[in-house]
Amino acid sequence: MRRFAWYGRLSTKDKQDPTISFPSQREACATKATELDGEIVCEFTDQEAGRRDDRAGWAELLREAKERDARRFDAVIVYGTSRLSRDLFHALSYERELTRAGIEVFYALTAGDQTS
């Protein structure tokens, strides 16, 4: 069974309600993880603009991903590429960084999911 880390992001505190948006992102990702014969085993979240590279939750996910012997997950699931970054180039760069660490990336929205 594949172990997923879920990454969720809200744009800013004044634009999205975390009590609605985080649970809806996570629910869609959990459904996709189940379809991929896996489960979410840990979570990383940020409430920051997608153009920022210094998001604490994302930095923690990357740090753990690079610790091959100690990480809790072998794949990451995200609602959509816009949750990684509003800039597609940056989102692809983040994916590449995870891939180099041996981590697969999947999306709940099929438009960004390479497996569909």
C-alpha positions as CSV (number, residue, x, y, z in Angstrom):
1,M,0.0,0.0,0.0
2,R,1.3,3.4,-1.0
3,R,1.8,5.9,1.9
4,F,0.9,9.5,1.0
5,A,1.8,12.8,2.4
6,W,-1.0,15.3,1.8
7,Y,0.0,18.9,1.0
8,G,-2.7,21.5,1.3
9,R,-2.5,25.2,0.8
10,L,-4.8,28.2,1.1
11,S,-3.9,31.4,-0.7
12,T,-4.2,33.9,2.2
13,K,-6.2,34.3,5.4
14,D,-8.6,36.8,3.9
15,K,-9.5,34.9,0.7
16,Q,-10.3,31.3,1.8
17,D,-11.9,29.8,4.9
18,P,-9.6,27.1,6.3
19,T,-12.5,25.4,8.0
20,I,-13.9,24.7,4.5
21,S,-11.0,24.7,2.1
22,F,-8.6,22.4,3.9
23,P,-11.1,19.7,4.6
24,S,-12.4,19.8,1.0
25,Q,-8.9,19.6,-0.4
26,R,-8.0,16.7,1.9
27,E,-11.2,14.8,1.2
28,A,-10.6,14.9,-2.6
29,C,-7.0,13.8,-2.0
30,A,-8.0,11.0,0.3
31,T,-10.4,9.7,-2.3
32,K,-7.7,9.8,-5.0
33,A,-5.2,8.1,-2.6
34,T,-7.7,5.3,-2.1
35,E,-8.1,4.9,-5.9
36,L,-4.3,4.6,-6.1
37,D,-4.3,1.8,-3.5
38,G,-2.9,4.1,-0.7
39,E,-3.7,6.2,2.2
40,I,-2.7,9.6,3.7
41,V,-0.4,9.0,6.6
42,C,0.8,12.6,7.3
43,E,-0.2,16.1,6.4
44,F,1.6,19.4,5.6
45,T,-0.3,22.6,5.1
46,D,0.3,26.3,4.5
47,Q,-1.8,29.4,4.5
48,E,0.4,31.5,2.2
49,A,0.3,32.9,-1.3
50,G,1.4,30.4,-3.9
51,R,4.0,32.6,-5.3
52,R,6.1,32.3,-2.1
53,D,8.9,29.8,-2.0
54,D,9.4,30.1,1.8
55,R,6.3,28.3,3.0
56,A,6.9,26.4,6.3
57,G,4.7,23.4,5.6
58,W,6.2,22.9,2.1
59,A,9.7,23.3,3.4
60,E,9.0,20.6,6.1
61,L,7.6,18.2,3.5
62,L,10.7,18.7,1.3
63,R,13.0,18.2,4.3
64,E,11.3,14.9,5.2
65,A,11.1,13.7,1.6
66,K,14.9,14.0,1.3
67,E,15.4,11.8,4.5
68,R,15.0,8.5,2.7
69,D,15.5,6.3,5.8
70,A,13.3,8.3,8.1
71,R,10.4,9.7,5.9
72,R,6.9,8.5,6.6
73,F,5.7,8.6,3.0
74,D,6.6,7.4,-0.5
75,A,4.3,9.7,-2.5
76,V,2.7,13.1,-2.2
77,I,-0.9,14.0,-3.1
78,V,-2.0,17.5,-3.8
79,Y,-5.5,18.8,-4.8
80,G,-4.1,20.5,-7.9
81,T,-1.0,22.1,-9.3
82,S,-2.2,25.5,-8.2
83,R,-1.9,24.4,-4.6
84,L,1.8,23.8,-5.1
85,S,2.3,27.1,-6.9
86,R,0.3,29.6,-8.9
87,D,3.2,29.5,-11.4
88,L,3.1,26.3,-13.4
89,F,6.9,26.5,-13.9
90,H,7.5,26.6,-10.2
91,A,5.0,23.7,-9.6
92,L,6.9,21.6,-12.1
93,S,10.2,22.5,-10.4
94,Y,8.8,21.4,-7.0
95,E,7.6,18.1,-8.6
96,R,11.1,17.5,-10.0
97,E,12.7,18.1,-6.6
98,L,10.4,15.5,-5.1
99,T,11.0,13.1,-8.0
100,R,14.8,13.4,-7.4
101,A,14.2,12.4,-3.8
102,G,12.3,9.3,-5.0
103,I,8.9,10.6,-4.2
104,E,6.0,10.3,-6.7
105,V,3.5,13.2,-7.0
106,F,-0.2,12.8,-7.7
107,Y,-3.1,15.2,-7.9
108,A,-6.8,14.8,-7.0
109,L,-7.7,16.9,-10.0
110,T,-7.0,14.9,-13.2
111,A,-5.9,17.9,-15.2
112,G,-2.6,17.8,-13.3
113,D,-2.4,14.1,-12.7
114,Q,0.1,12.3,-15.0
115,T,-1.5,9.0,-14.2
116,S,-4.8,9.8,-15.9
